[in-house]
Amino acid sequence: MNLSLYSAASGMEAQQHNLNTISNNIANVNTTGFKRSKAEFQDLLYQQSKPAGGDAGGGNVVPTSVELGNGSQIVSTSKVFTQGQLTETGEQLDIAIEGDGFFEVQRSDGSRAFTRDGAFKIDGNGQVTTSSGLPVQNFPAIPLNANRVFISGTGEVTVDDGITQTNAGTIQLVRFVNAAGLESMGGNLFAETNASGVPETGNVGQNGFGFVRQGFLEMSNVNVVQEMVNMIIAQRAYEINSKSIQTSDDMLRQIATLKR
């Protein structure tokens, strides 16, 4: 069996997944709080016609093996939770997390989700929500008569009604032992999984939790130049694998046309 055909085909499929991941990163370069993904690969099983360490006779041992690989496969598209650039907006309910942590929100079905997107709004009841209208948990309600909201770096929320300033409460953040194990749900949301571990709630700026910055948003951590380089590498790898298939095909064609 000509393994080069199957190995090259698996390599092309793996690079197609890689390109899909890179394209999604680039498409979300301006998505608030977006975290880039990276594709990770493993080689497939090997066929051994002569194993290393076998008996070569006379008490001798075969020093190396004869083995043929079967190509590669994608095993992970993990999220990279490095800090994105903080961009100033001036909006009083735009809040960026500087460091470790997520905002917790409640989905329409009552389940919990987590986000780094701090572009918040206030509904008619004073509840702080995401841009999609999902209520933000562990966030003080804002009185409807508040003219101004002040949020300190450690999460203390103070509201000004034009006469007095009142402490409305304190923001809390959530973090995970393995944030890379979170499930991406779309809408700038992540969901807890067995791999991520259970969420830990804590105060802003304490015990390793990040600080918050009012009037700022955390942008995507996608580096467009690096993604373009990754795209070129994936494209060339795809082309080289296709050349392997063409070469194998040429060899088979020559065998098929041999005459006695």
C-alpha positions as CSV (number, residue, x, y, z in Angstrom):
1,M,0.0,0.0,0.0
2,N,1.3,3.4,-0.9
3,L,1.2,5.2,2.5
4,S,2.4,8.5,1.1
5,L,-1.1,9.1,-0.5
6,Y,-2.9,8.7,2.8
7,S,-0.2,10.5,4.9
8,A,-0.3,13.5,2.5
9,A,-4.1,13.5,2.5
10,S,-4.2,13.6,6.4
11,G,-1.7,16.4,6.3
12,M,-3.9,18.4,3.9
13,E,-6.9,17.8,6.1
14,A,-4.9,18.9,9.2
15,Q,-3.8,22.1,7.5
16,Q,-7.4,22.8,6.4
17,H,-8.4,22.8,10.1
18,N,-5.4,25.0,10.8
19,L,-6.4,27.5,8.2
20,N,-10.0,27.5,9.5
21,T,-8.7,28.3,13.0
22,I,-6.4,31.1,11.7
23,S,-9.3,32.6,9.6
24,N,-11.5,32.7,12.7
25,N,-8.8,34.5,14.6
26,I,-8.4,37.1,11.9
27,A,-12.2,37.5,11.5
28,N,-12.4,38.4,15.3
29,V,-9.5,40.8,15.4
30,N,-11.9,43.6,16.5
31,T,-14.1,41.5,18.8
32,T,-14.0,42.8,22.3
33,G,-12.5,40.3,24.8
34,F,-11.8,37.7,22.0
35,K,-9.1,35.1,22.7
36,R,-7.2,33.6,19.8
37,S,-7.2,29.9,19.2
38,K,-4.2,27.7,18.2
39,A,-4.3,24.4,16.4
40,E,-2.2,21.6,17.8
41,F,-1.3,18.4,15.9
42,Q,-0.1,14.9,16.6
43,D,1.4,12.2,14.4
44,L,-0.7,9.1,13.6
45,L,0.1,5.5,14.3
46,Y,3.2,3.9,12.8
47,Q,3.6,0.7,10.9
48,Q,6.7,-1.2,11.9
49,S,8.1,-3.9,9.7
50,K,11.2,-4.3,11.9
51,P,11.1,-3.2,15.5
52,A,14.1,-1.8,17.3
53,G,15.6,-4.0,20.0
54,G,14.7,-7.2,18.1
55,D,17.0,-10.3,18.0
56,A,19.5,-10.0,15.1
57,G,21.1,-13.4,15.8
58,G,24.3,-14.3,17.5
59,G,23.3,-12.3,20.6
60,N,23.1,-9.1,18.6
61,V,20.2,-6.6,18.9
62,V,18.6,-4.6,16.1
63,P,19.6,-1.0,16.9
64,T,16.9,0.9,14.9
65,S,13.5,0.1,13.6
66,V,11.9,0.3,10.2
67,E,8.6,2.2,10.6
68,L,6.3,4.2,8.3
69,G,4.1,7.0,9.6
70,N,0.5,7.5,8.6
71,G,0.3,11.2,8.7
72,S,-1.0,13.8,11.2
73,Q,-4.2,14.8,12.9
74,I,-5.5,17.8,14.7
75,V,-6.0,17.1,18.4
76,S,-6.8,20.5,19.9
77,T,-7.8,24.1,19.1
78,S,-7.1,25.6,22.5
79,K,-7.7,29.2,23.5
80,V,-4.8,31.4,24.4
81,F,-5.8,33.7,27.3
82,T,-3.1,36.3,27.1
83,Q,-4.0,39.9,27.9
84,G,-5.5,41.9,25.0
85,Q,-4.8,45.5,24.5
86,L,-6.9,47.9,26.6
87,T,-8.5,50.6,24.6
88,E,-10.0,53.8,26.1
89,T,-13.6,54.5,25.3
90,G,-14.7,56.9,28.0
91,E,-18.0,55.1,28.6
92,Q,-18.7,54.7,32.3
93,L,-19.9,51.2,32.0
94,D,-17.2,50.0,29.7
95,I,-15.0,47.9,32.0
96,A,-11.8,46.0,31.1
97,I,-10.2,43.3,33.2
98,E,-6.5,43.7,33.6
99,G,-5.2,40.3,34.7
100,D,-6.9,37.1,35.6
101,G,-10.7,36.7,35.7
102,F,-14.1,36.7,34.0
103,F,-17.4,38.4,34.4
104,E,-20.2,36.0,35.2
105,V,-23.5,36.4,33.3
106,Q,-26.8,34.5,33.4
107,R,-28.1,33.1,30.1
108,S,-31.8,33.1,29.2
109,D,-32.1,29.4,30.2
110,G,-30.8,30.2,33.7
111,S,-27.3,28.7,33.1
112,R,-24.1,30.5,33.8
113,A,-21.7,31.8,31.3
114,F,-18.5,33.8,31.5
115,T,-17.0,36.6,29.4
116,R,-14.1,39.1,29.2
117,D,-16.3,41.5,27.2
118,G,-17.0,44.4,29.5
119,A,-19.2,46.6,27.2
120,F,-22.0,46.7,29.7
121,K,-25.4,48.5,29.7
122,I,-28.2,49.2,32.2
123,D,-31.7,47.9,31.7
124,G,-34.9,49.6,32.9
125,N,-34.6,48.1,36.4
126,G,-31.0,49.2,37.0
127,Q,-29.6,45.8,36.3
128,V,-26.2,45.8,34.5
129,T,-26.3,43.6,31.4
130,T,-24.2,42.7,28.5
131,S,-24.8,44.1,25.0
132,S,-27.0,41.1,24.4
133,G,-29.1,41.8,27.4
134,L,-27.8,39.1,29.7
135,P,-27.7,40.1,33.4
136,V,-24.2,40.4,34.8
137,Q,-23.9,38.5,38.1
138,N,-21.8,39.8,41.1
139,F,-22.3,43.3,39.9
140,P,-24.2,45.9,42.0
141,A,-27.5,47.3,40.6
142,I,-27.3,50.9,39.5
143,P,-30.0,53.2,40.9
144,L,-32.2,54.7,38.1
145,N,-31.6,58.3,39.4
146,A,-27.8,57.9,39.2
147,N,-26.1,60.6,37.1
148,R,-22.7,59.2,37.2
149,V,-21.1,55.8,38.1
150,F,-17.6,55.6,39.5
151,I,-15.8,52.2,39.5
152,S,-12.4,51.9,41.3
153,G,-9.6,49.6,40.2
154,T,-10.6,47.1,42.9
155,G,-14.2,47.0,41.9
156,E,-15.9,49.4,44.4
157,V,-19.0,51.0,42.7
158,T,-20.0,54.5,43.7
159,V,-23.0,56.2,42.2
160,D,-23.7,60.0,42.2
161,D,-27.3,61.2,42.0
162,G,-26.3,64.9,41.7
163,I,-26.6,65.4,45.4
164,T,-24.8,62.7,47.2
165,Q,-22.4,59.8,46.4
166,T,-23.4,56.4,47.6
167,N,-21.4,53.1,47.7
168,A,-23.6,50.7,45.7
169,G,-21.4,47.6,46.3
170,T,-18.4,45.8,44.9
171,I,-17.8,43.8,41.7
172,Q,-16.6,40.3,41.9
173,L,-14.8,38.2,39.3
174,V,-14.7,34.5,38.5
175,R,-11.6,32.4,37.4
176,F,-10.8,28.8,36.5
177,V,-7.9,26.5,37.2
178,N,-7.7,25.7,33.5
179,A,-9.2,28.5,31.5
180,A,-8.1,26.9,28.2
181,G,-10.6,24.1,29.0
182,L,-13.6,26.4,28.7
183,E,-16.1,25.8,25.9
184,S,-16.5,28.7,23.4
185,M,-20.3,29.4,23.0
186,G,-20.2,32.4,20.7
187,G,-21.5,35.8,21.6
188,N,-18.2,36.4,23.6
189,L,-19.3,33.8,26.1
190,F,-17.6,30.7,27.6
191,A,-19.1,27.8,29.5
192,E,-17.7,25.7,32.3
193,T,-16.5,22.2,31.4
194,N,-15.0,19.3,33.4
195,A,-11.6,20.3,31.9
196,S,-11.9,23.9,33.1
197,G,-12.7,23.0,36.6
198,V,-15.3,24.7,38.8
199,P,-15.5,28.5,38.8
200,E,-13.9,30.4,41.8
201,T,-15.4,33.7,42.7
202,G,-13.3,36.4,44.3
203,N,-12.8,40.1,44.9
204,V,-11.2,42.3,42.3
205,G,-7.5,42.8,42.8
206,Q,-7.2,40.2,45.6
207,N,-5.7,36.7,45.8
208,G,-4.5,36.8,42.2
209,F,-7.6,38.2,40.6
210,G,-7.1,41.0,38.1
211,F,-8.0,44.6,38.5
212,V,-10.7,46.5,36.5
213,R,-10.4,49.6,34.4
214,Q,-13.4,51.8,34.0
215,G,-13.8,53.5,30.6
216,F,-11.7,50.9,28.9
217,L,-12.4,47.7,26.9
218,E,-10.1,44.8,26.4
219,M,-9.7,44.2,22.7
220,S,-8.8,40.9,20.9
221,N,-5.4,39.4,21.6
222,V,-5.0,38.5,17.9
223,N,-1.8,39.6,16.3
224,V,-2.7,40.1,12.7
225,V,0.9,40.0,11.4
226,Q,1.5,36.7,13.3
227,E,-1.7,35.2,11.9
228,M,-0.8,36.2,8.4
229,V,2.6,34.4,8.8
230,N,0.7,31.4,10.2
231,M,-1.6,31.5,7.2
232,I,1.3,31.5,4.8
233,I,2.9,28.6,6.6
234,A,-0.3,26.6,6.5
235,Q,-0.8,27.3,2.8
236,R,2.7,26.2,1.9
237,A,2.3,23.0,4.0
238,Y,-1.0,22.3,2.2
239,E,0.7,22.8,-1.2
240,I,3.7,20.6,-0.3
241,N,1.3,17.8,0.9
242,S,-0.6,18.1,-2.4
243,K,2.8,17.8,-4.3
244,S,3.4,14.5,-2.4
245,I,0.0,13.2,-3.6
246,Q,0.9,14.2,-7.2
247,T,4.4,12.5,-6.9
248,S,2.8,9.3,-5.6
249,D,0.3,9.4,-8.4
250,D,3.1,9.8,-11.0
251,M,4.9,6.8,-9.5
252,L,1.8,4.7,-9.6
253,R,1.1,5.8,-13.2
254,Q,4.6,4.7,-14.2
255,I,4.2,1.3,-12.5
256,A,0.8,0.8,-14.3
257,T,2.4,1.6,-17.7
258,L,5.4,-0.8,-17.3
259,K,5.7,-3.3,-20.1
260,R,7.5,-6.6,-20.2
